[in-house]
């Protein structure tokens, strides 16, 4: 009888996790759900907080993968961020459903199993829990959009085209910036509401050479268009160009951010320019806070797109830059000829680099102080179908001269320092 009761209890507990209701769970419920998932699947999940909101709510991130607690060489890091605007609540719901979908199907669903075995997935269901808790359930109003200080978090990041490095950063924004320093994220998306479209960088411009035909074009524009179309065409409706409440027609369900409307201090531009992480902004529902009866349908419409987009983390080429003794080299600059990024892509503390590239032939130049410049031409296949980008390592030889390599622009290395100095000054004034 005791064994039967125990089994019944265990079945009931597991069923409550897998049969996740389509409703708006509050912050306490979300926290409890994430902890339950972590306890149920300790081998493939790791739960941690990247910081707190103004009101002290934890910003919980669940990591999923074969080795969730640590990075492994060659395994790319991917992330989804939801609920940046507190009243845009659908993304929060979808990301919790995605967690449920991935954990319940691991080892039984080949796609899910390959995804978790080949990449490390980070999911932040709510970046703005304070805003969510203060929101009205309304399609178009702005109640709850901002954080507790009344700041739009998607206007609060350092901007590559504006002199705003000394602007005070909100607590939630500082948490994300610090998070980006701990992981080498390759691909990301943040989920919003109020439209149905996949938006890609740049969001801003200083009206320089990047501004072309009303669009602010990044060096990786071809990759961004591909990524945006991957989401829109795997979505059941987005690619049809849904208009929602405005007259803007989104051809193929995608848009360049600046071409839609200029945005200063956005998170996707910050990810791309300073964190070497290609990020999209996914607008996934016309109504920002739709009735709960519509949530199941929104999940079905977005589920294949969410999965297909994650798989794109295996696009392009990856590898390690090493010295002549085969020791990994940190901060080696890895540049694709013809793609002059505002901040050059460089290797992380493990000597790793990741470059999302469409299939084709590319010339790559690698530089590091004290080493000879290495230039190689490689042919890049399509990796997502095989759940692995092309692996290509670079072996640098010592230089006969006192070579300094290709230095990173000062703006790429000082923006965080200036930010930290500003915060310190503020703390001293308040003490």
Secondary structure, DSSP 8 states (H G I E B T S, - for coil): -HHHHHHHHHHHHHHHHHS--SS---HHHHHHHHHHHHHHTTTTEEEEEEEE-TT--EEEEEEESTTTTS--TT-EEEEEEE-SSTT--HHHHHHHHHHHHHHHHTTTSHHHHHHHHHEEEEEES-S-HHHHHT--S-SS--TTSS-TTS--GGG-S--TTSS-TTS---HHHHHHHHHHHHS-EEEEEEEE-SEEEEEES-S---SSTTEETTEE--TTHHHHHHHHHHHHHHSSSGGG---TTSS---GGGEEEHHHH---SS-HHHHHHHHH--EEEEEEEESSTT--GGGHHHHHHHHHHHHHHHHHGGG-SEEEEEE-TT--B-TT-EEEETT---SS--B--TTSEEEE---SEEEEEEEE-TTB--EEEEEEE---GGGT--EE--EE--B-SS--------HHHHHHHHHHHHHHHHHHHHH-
